[in-house]
Amino acid sequence: MLNKKEKNNYLKTIECLKSFKDMNTLVGRLPIEEDKALLSYFDYINENKSDNSLKRAYRERIIALIKIKGISYYRICKDNSTNNGNFHAFIKGAYDKLSTEKCEQIYNYLL
């Protein structure tokens, strides 16, 4: 558990990290434990960015196919064992509501 001062320092550090575009500007300047944490942080951010790009592409295609085929959201969710609320949120742009695998499954279903 962090005390209030440690927590504030940690949050300030995280905010500073958001402004760095290239991890190479920081890696090697910190103790090894912090370098490992920093590399993990950048891997996580980069993975989520690429994952969201793929989900965004699936979303656009899914919306287009729904318009073409006229299938209801309810039918899509029922046939693909998908939570209706999560699917609606995904269609509105909440990419974290569906996994990439689920997006692919729905896309293939609509083809």
Buried (B, 14 or more C-beta within 10 A) or exposed (E): EEEEEEEEEEEEEEEEBEEEEEBEEBBEEEEEEEBEEBEEBBEEEEEEEEBBEEBEEBBEBBEEBBEEEEBEEEEBBEEBEBEEEBBEBBBEEEBEBBEBEBBBBBBEBBE
